[in-house]
Amino acid sequence: MQKSSPGGVQTPIHGSHSPEARIPFCVIAAGLLLMLVTSISPATTWTTAISSYVTLHTLLETLSIILALLVFAIIWSTRNKNLPYNLSIIALASLVSGILDFSHLLSFPGMPDYITPNTTNKTILFWLPARLSISLGLLAIAFLPWHKPLDTLRSCLALLLVLALLFALHILFLWYPDILPVFYLEGLGPVPLKRGTEYAITGIFLLAALGFLLHLRRPRSFNASGFLAASLLMALGEVCFNLYMDIHDSYSLIGHLYKITGYFFLFRAIFTDAVKRPYDLLEQSRSRLNLTLSALPDMLFEMSHEGRYLHIYTPERAILESPTPYLLGRTLYDVMPSESADTVQQAIDEAAETGHSRTGPFSLPTAYGKTAWFEISVARLGNRAPKSHTFLVISRNITARYLAEESLRTLSHAVELNPLAIARMLHRADQTLSGFRPGECDPSPGLKLAIY
């Protein structure tokens, strides 16, 4: 269900997306406003060539290439952390886009020749497959399931195929461009085929945006708002690339601004899901664990097989004779009486063999100079080699229970030794509670003889 407003009207997106959706939605609105301004302004305002465009183009393309390769690097370095396989698809699409954009940058007119003479048609040959790859990558992650991981072997095979494809495309574009259609005619501008291809890519971006919009109506499973912003901004960029008449005019510059902003949101969404969100979940889990441990009455220790304190978590530090910093790194025999240390060490040895153990009461001196009684449970941690096992030791303070049991044992022993004295005491207590005076509720002669 979508989150409802106080008046009962449902919002367009699920409430779980709201915290992270504000910035992407604001940037999308700004991008649409800029597109509106450019569409109602005189065409000559944006079609005038920019004298320093090569420098600006180099800067903007470099930034977008860096972001694209960062997307690939982040996903590829964390792909074994149960990431869904469609993130591997966008990683490979970003790699293709980044490398082809790099060749597009080097092939741009005004740059030194990139192996073969640079022309506008040559730079567009590298440009269009780069835009197509990233649009198809976004489309894939918009509609493919997010719960199926991709194994390492298949991901490496996919990477090899992508690298082979990039090599083949470079051979084709650099040495055999004549067998390909012409996308740009000098003095005339882009041909209809180029515009049609750009419109098709725009449609793919918009279709991907629709998929992410549908995800926003469901409970959050990934950063759909970030991917939505990336898709829409890149689609707006494609619209600008279809409006320019010269590759050096303002439409082309605005299109590159949309493109780099779209890559930024793509990087931001990937970073959130692949890097930041797992750490946030880990921190939340750690906080819940700390709250749980704080509510426990027991003391917890992580110890080595030889009885060395490795980690200590105890809400009852005040009852320990030795402070926590003193205990860390020391062994049982350094801080306990030998008899108590033997008891704990035997429990650890048993846990090393069976996986867990428990031991009965043993005494320890406390910081108040008194004696406290404890019982412990020991569990072996992990599946490491026997010599490197560590153990979780749970120690419970049972002093009150132990003393109560001792009192009961003492009383029971006294009853066994002199039951008549206990009967006399109970008879007098009964007279006190009932309000009868002595002699008004005397026992029978036989019992009286037994009592007195």
C-alpha positions as MATLAB code, in Angstrom:
seq = 'MQKSSPGGVQTPIHGSHSPEARIPFCVIAAGLLLMLVTSISPATTWTTAISSYVTLHTLLETLSIILALLVFAIIWSTRNKNLPYNLSIIALASLVSGILDFSHLLSFPGMPDYITPNTTNKTILFWLPARLSISLGLLAIAFLPWHKPLDTLRSCLALLLVLALLFALHILFLWYPDILPVFYLEGLGPVPLKRGTEYAITGIFLLAALGFLLHLRRPRSFNASGFLAASLLMALGEVCFNLYMDIHDSYSLIGHLYKITGYFFLFRAIFTDAVKRPYDLLEQSRSRLNLTLSALPDMLFEMSHEGRYLHIYTPERAILESPTPYLLGRTLYDVMPSESADTVQQAIDEAAETGHSRTGPFSLPTAYGKTAWFEISVARLGNRAPKSHTFLVISRNITARYLAEESLRTLSHAVELNPLAIARMLHRADQTLSGFRPGECDPSPGLKLAIY';
ca = [
       0.000    0.000    0.000;
       1.099    3.536   -0.648;
       1.554    5.952    2.162;
      -1.628    7.931    2.846;
      -1.800   11.591    3.665;
      -3.720   12.808    6.751;
      -6.763   13.390    4.545;
      -6.735    9.777    3.378;
      -5.361   10.465   -0.136;
      -2.645    8.068   -1.248;
       0.690    9.521   -2.329;
       2.155    8.432   -5.707;
       5.058    6.605   -4.063;
       5.371    4.163   -1.207;
       6.355    5.772    2.069;
       9.560    3.724    2.339;
      10.998    5.690   -0.623;
      10.169    9.143    0.720;
      13.375    9.954    2.674;
      15.701    9.436   -0.304;
      13.327   10.599   -3.062;
      13.256   14.318   -2.247;
      16.565   15.302   -3.862;
      16.057   13.243   -7.068;
      12.548   14.643   -7.516;
      13.755   18.226   -7.017;
      16.508   17.748   -9.610;
      14.048   16.139  -12.045;
      11.766   19.164  -11.633;
      14.701   21.520  -12.270;
      15.658   19.531  -15.368;
      12.126   19.705  -16.745;
      12.034   23.450  -16.067;
      15.303   23.940  -17.966;
      13.929   21.931  -20.876;
      10.802   24.116  -20.863;
      12.929   27.268  -20.971;
      15.000   25.975  -23.890;
      11.894   24.921  -25.814;
      10.171   28.324  -25.584;
      13.327   30.373  -26.228;
      14.303   31.405  -29.759;
      16.230   28.624  -31.471;
      19.097   30.978  -32.292;
      19.750   31.352  -28.564;
      20.912   27.733  -28.341;
      22.178   26.927  -31.833;
      25.001   29.459  -31.797;
      28.379   27.735  -31.743;
      30.461   28.079  -28.556;
      34.071   29.034  -29.221;
      35.505   27.156  -26.231;
      33.237   24.136  -26.671;
      36.066   21.614  -27.122;
      37.437   22.453  -23.678;
      33.994   22.288  -22.063;
      33.216   19.050  -23.896;
      36.460   17.492  -22.705;
      35.741   18.472  -19.107;
      32.139   17.224  -19.097;
      32.912   13.980  -20.901;
      35.806   13.288  -18.545;
      33.519   13.663  -15.535;
      30.867   11.393  -17.043;
      33.509    8.789  -17.951;
      34.824    8.840  -14.384;
      31.325    8.349  -12.969;
      30.545    5.534  -15.416;
      33.743    3.671  -14.567;
      33.139    4.229  -10.840;
      29.735    2.573  -11.224;
      31.440   -0.412  -12.843;
      34.212   -0.533  -10.239;
      31.855   -0.373   -7.245;
      29.553   -3.112   -8.502;
      32.342   -5.339   -9.770;
      34.289   -5.151   -6.525;
      31.197   -6.018   -4.453;
      29.471   -8.465   -6.828;
      30.245  -11.419   -4.527;
      28.273   -9.803   -1.674;
      24.944  -11.292   -2.835;
      24.227   -8.396   -5.183;
      21.446   -9.098   -7.726;
      22.609   -9.989  -11.208;
      20.906   -7.006  -12.837;
      23.429   -4.776  -11.066;
      26.101   -6.739  -12.915;
      24.270   -5.822  -16.120;
      24.354   -2.095  -15.353;
      28.012   -2.475  -14.354;
      28.921   -3.927  -17.745;
      26.734   -1.345  -19.501;
      28.580    1.423  -17.633;
      31.919   -0.094  -18.640;
      30.869   -0.125  -22.296;
      29.553    3.427  -22.037;
      32.660    4.698  -20.254;
      35.136    3.207  -22.739;
      33.137    4.235  -25.810;
      32.686    7.735  -24.378;
      36.447    7.898  -23.916;
      36.943    7.069  -27.589;
      34.164    9.531  -28.463;
      36.073   12.215  -26.536;
      39.362   11.450  -28.293;
      37.624   11.377  -31.703;
      35.939   14.757  -31.236;
      36.808   17.374  -33.899;
      39.379   19.754  -32.474;
      41.178   16.986  -30.568;
      44.400   15.416  -31.892;
      43.679   12.603  -34.334;
      42.675    9.400  -32.577;
      44.557    6.820  -34.681;
      42.603    7.883  -37.782;
      41.533   11.441  -38.737;
      38.867   12.838  -36.418;
      35.495   13.718  -37.931;
      32.047   14.473  -36.549;
      30.689   11.232  -38.006;
      33.507    9.271  -36.359;
      32.801   10.712  -32.922;
      29.071    9.960  -33.346;
      29.896    6.342  -34.213;
      31.376    5.956  -30.731;
      28.663    8.103  -29.139;
      25.530    6.222  -30.162;
      26.531    2.723  -28.916;
      27.612    4.297  -25.621;
      24.173    5.869  -25.135;
      22.439    2.694  -26.282;
      24.358    0.510  -23.820;
      23.555    2.626  -20.761;
      19.884    2.945  -21.775;
      19.564   -0.833  -22.165;
      21.346   -1.338  -18.852;
      18.853    0.910  -17.058;
      15.973   -0.828  -18.824;
      17.275   -4.204  -17.630;
      17.518   -3.241  -13.973;
      14.079   -1.597  -14.160;
      12.269   -4.791  -15.170;
      14.466   -7.741  -14.197;
      14.076   -9.246  -10.691;
      16.298   -7.929   -7.922;
      16.712  -11.092   -5.886;
      18.766  -13.454   -8.064;
      22.575  -13.242   -7.670;
      24.997  -13.818  -10.540;
      27.750  -16.346   -9.886;
      31.390  -15.372  -10.330;
      32.059  -17.622  -13.326;
      29.215  -16.208  -15.399;
      30.041  -12.627  -14.475;
      33.669  -13.100  -15.552;
      32.530  -14.718  -18.796;
      30.187  -11.778  -19.411;
      33.072   -9.359  -18.816;
      35.239  -11.163  -21.379;
      32.427  -10.996  -23.945;
      31.966   -7.272  -23.307;
      35.686   -6.597  -23.722;
      35.678   -8.588  -26.968;
      32.698   -6.546  -28.187;
      34.474   -3.281  -27.362;
      37.569   -4.418  -29.234;
      35.488   -5.349  -32.291;
      33.636   -2.014  -32.256;
      36.891   -0.067  -32.128;
      38.268   -2.017  -35.070;
      35.061   -1.342  -36.989;
      34.766    2.376  -36.177;
      38.441    3.224  -36.647;
      39.361    1.253  -39.758;
      36.107    0.284  -41.463;
      33.696    3.221  -40.959;
      32.836    3.225  -44.676;
      30.726    0.085  -44.346;
      28.509    1.818  -41.759;
      25.723    4.364  -42.362;
      26.585    8.053  -42.217;
      25.074    9.849  -39.223;
      26.318   13.398  -39.822;
      26.946   15.452  -42.943;
      29.326   18.384  -42.650;
      27.487   21.640  -43.338;
      24.062   19.967  -43.104;
      24.047   18.509  -39.608;
      22.680   15.204  -38.311;
      20.902   12.966  -40.805;
      17.426   11.510  -40.070;
      18.957    8.137  -39.156;
      20.951    9.769  -36.368;
      17.897   11.607  -35.065;
      15.794    8.456  -35.242;
      18.427    6.514  -33.311;
      18.561    9.225  -30.641;
      14.758    9.188  -30.362;
      14.800    5.411  -29.980;
      17.371    5.722  -27.194;
      15.203    8.418  -25.592;
      12.274    6.002  -25.689;
      14.344    3.305  -23.959;
      15.300    5.755  -21.201;
      11.636    6.723  -20.744;
      10.565    3.078  -20.642;
      13.191    2.432  -17.962;
      11.895    5.464  -16.053;
       8.393    3.978  -16.185;
       9.727    0.761  -14.673;
      11.393    2.641  -11.832;
       8.208    4.653  -11.288;
       6.324    1.380  -10.801;
       8.952    0.285   -8.278;
       8.333    3.496   -6.333;
       4.773    2.352   -5.636;
       6.030   -0.786   -3.868;
       7.994   -1.191   -0.630;
      11.631   -0.223   -1.114;
      13.943   -2.945   -2.381;
      16.498   -0.616   -4.019;
      17.060    3.094   -4.670;
      14.392    3.400   -7.362;
      14.191    7.198   -7.084;
      17.879    7.549   -7.923;
      17.566    5.307  -10.972;
      14.423    7.186  -12.007;
      16.325   10.482  -11.903;
      19.196    8.982  -13.911;
      16.821    7.673  -16.601;
      14.791   10.881  -16.956;
      17.794   13.206  -16.966;
      19.561   11.120  -19.592;
      16.345   11.087  -21.637;
      16.247   14.898  -21.473;
      19.858   14.928  -22.580;
      18.984   12.814  -25.619;
      16.267   15.319  -26.524;
      18.883   18.094  -26.523;
      21.241   16.001  -28.653;
      18.431   15.704  -31.184;
      17.901   19.472  -31.288;
      21.440   20.606  -32.067;
      22.416   21.598  -35.584;
      26.121   21.847  -34.811;
      27.987   19.698  -32.303;
      29.491   22.872  -30.818;
      26.219   24.663  -29.996;
      24.444   25.219  -26.678;
      21.944   22.377  -27.148;
      24.857   19.964  -27.195;
      26.326   21.574  -24.071;
      23.010   21.368  -22.182;
      22.648   17.759  -23.274;
      26.034   16.959  -21.742;
      24.975   18.670  -18.506;
      21.893   16.428  -18.378;
      24.072   13.435  -19.137;
      26.599   14.059  -16.370;
      23.824   14.780  -13.851;
      22.157   11.518  -14.835;
      25.421    9.645  -14.311;
      25.775   11.282  -10.918;
      22.387    9.945   -9.806;
      23.217    6.546  -11.262;
      26.451    6.508   -9.255;
      24.607    7.755   -6.173;
      21.972    5.020   -6.453;
      24.599    2.316   -6.961;
      26.717    3.614   -4.087;
      23.658    3.707   -1.814;
      22.633    0.111   -2.535;
      26.021   -1.553   -2.989;
      28.112    0.258   -0.370;
      26.266    2.626    1.963;
      23.062    0.659    2.605;
      24.837   -2.562    3.722;
      26.872   -0.539    6.226;
      23.711    1.230    7.412;
      21.989   -2.131    7.910;
      25.052   -3.416    9.730;
      25.013   -0.392   12.025;
      21.305   -0.868   12.719;
      21.891   -4.537   13.496;
      24.781   -3.620   15.778;
      22.647   -1.062   17.610;
      19.859   -3.595   18.128;
      22.382   -6.131   19.369;
      23.866   -3.633   21.821;
      20.402   -2.789   23.137;
      19.644   -6.483   23.536;
      22.899   -7.113   25.360;
      22.306   -4.110   27.602;
      18.998   -5.617   28.696;
      20.552   -8.957   29.622;
      21.411   -9.620   33.270;
      24.355  -11.782   32.236;
      28.003  -10.993   31.547;
      29.396  -12.050   28.163;
      33.008  -12.802   27.334;
      34.735  -13.958   24.184;
      37.714  -16.109   25.131;
      40.410  -18.129   23.421;
      40.939  -21.848   23.993;
      43.630  -21.143   26.565;
      41.247  -18.956   28.565;
      42.412  -15.523   27.398;
      39.896  -12.649   27.436;
      39.432  -11.365   23.864;
      36.290   -9.262   24.225;
      34.135   -8.321   27.182;
      30.557   -7.147   27.280;
      29.083   -6.873   30.742;
      26.471   -4.505   32.167;
      27.632   -5.496   35.657;
      31.161   -4.116   35.579;
      30.803   -2.832   39.138;
      30.756   -6.342   40.618;
      33.993   -7.376   38.917;
      37.028   -7.202   41.123;
      39.202   -6.338   38.087;
      38.161   -3.543   35.664;
      37.446   -4.461   32.049;
      40.636   -2.910   30.554;
      42.698   -4.977   32.987;
      40.987   -8.222   31.946;
      41.488   -7.860   28.186;
      44.410   -9.942   26.974;
      44.851  -11.740   30.301;
      44.047  -15.356   31.089;
      41.703  -16.868   33.656;
      44.620  -17.764   35.904;
      45.835  -14.149   35.882;
      42.603  -12.780   37.358;
      40.843  -15.648   39.169;
      41.594  -17.961   42.061;
      43.059  -21.153   40.652;
      40.100  -23.298   41.722;
      37.563  -21.075   39.929;
      39.854  -20.749   36.914;
      40.070  -24.552   36.711;
      36.257  -24.761   36.677;
      35.921  -22.296   33.794;
      38.805  -23.817   31.830;
      37.257  -27.280   32.105;
      34.010  -25.874   30.684;
      35.938  -24.331   27.765;
      37.725  -27.626   27.092;
      34.396  -29.457   27.077;
      32.900  -26.899   24.669;
      35.899  -27.362   22.372;
      34.979  -31.048   22.106;
      31.171  -30.952   22.102;
      30.371  -27.405   20.966;
      28.841  -26.259   24.259;
      28.990  -26.877   27.991;
      27.635  -25.668   31.327;
      29.126  -25.671   34.774;
      27.706  -25.284   38.262;
      28.293  -22.587   40.870;
      31.756  -21.249   41.602;
      32.771  -18.269   43.688;
      34.676  -15.105   42.845;
      35.691  -12.103   44.935;
      33.985   -8.829   43.948;
      34.995   -5.192   44.023;
      33.145   -4.797   47.339;
      35.295   -7.359   49.108;
      32.478   -9.898   49.197;
      32.089  -13.252   47.490;
      29.703  -13.707   44.563;
      28.569  -16.967   43.011;
      28.313  -17.608   39.288;
      27.351  -20.278   36.791;
      28.502  -20.239   33.172;
      27.496  -21.519   29.745;
      30.154  -21.870   27.046;
      29.612  -22.168   23.272;
      32.229  -22.671   20.575;
      32.190  -19.972   17.876;
      32.703  -20.572   14.159;
      34.223  -23.471   12.243;
      37.859  -22.520   12.497;
      40.780  -24.845   13.033;
      40.703  -26.328   16.555;
      43.670  -24.301   17.756;
      42.041  -21.032   16.687;
      38.604  -21.653   18.180;
      37.085  -18.850   20.200;
      34.347  -19.287   22.774;
      31.385  -17.264   23.963;
      31.190  -17.484   27.744;
      27.948  -16.374   29.404;
      28.323  -15.803   33.134;
      25.266  -15.356   35.356;
      25.414  -13.952   38.866;
      23.417  -16.432   40.998;
      24.522  -15.149   44.404;
      20.965  -14.473   45.661;
      19.724  -17.847   44.476;
      22.768  -19.641   45.824;
      22.422  -18.028   49.278;
      18.681  -18.818   49.343;
      19.415  -22.432   48.503;
      22.067  -22.511   51.209;
      19.546  -21.153   53.726;
      17.048  -23.836   52.726;
      19.679  -26.509   53.059;
      20.635  -25.209   56.503;
      16.991  -25.133   57.626;
      16.360  -28.598   56.244;
      19.383  -29.897   58.086;
      18.140  -28.277   61.309;
      14.708  -29.888   60.895;
      16.292  -33.249   60.391;
      18.325  -32.828   63.583;
      15.511  -31.438   65.846;
      11.990  -31.645   64.375;
      10.280  -31.036   67.773;
      11.877  -27.614   68.123;
      10.536  -26.626   64.715;
       7.047  -27.870   65.668;
       7.133  -25.798   68.875;
       8.166  -22.732   66.875;
       5.380  -23.233   64.360;
       2.790  -23.702   67.154;
       3.771  -20.403   68.752;
       3.696  -18.650   65.405;
       0.210  -19.995   64.778;
      -1.018  -18.639   68.123;
       0.370  -15.220   67.249;
      -1.268  -15.110   63.827;
      -4.671  -16.481   64.980;
      -5.015  -14.184   68.025;
      -5.728  -16.999   70.520;
      -4.235  -16.677   73.957;
      -2.095  -19.445   75.354;
      -4.315  -22.228   76.636;
      -7.312  -21.367   74.366;
      -6.077  -23.406   71.485;
      -3.952  -26.051   73.100;
      -3.104  -29.166   71.204;
      -4.343  -32.544   72.234;
      -2.648  -34.065   75.266;
      -0.616  -36.431   73.161;
       0.623  -33.728   70.833;
       1.079  -31.337   73.760;
       3.273  -33.916   75.437;
       5.244  -34.234   72.237;
       5.654  -30.479   71.880;
       6.487  -29.612   75.431;
];
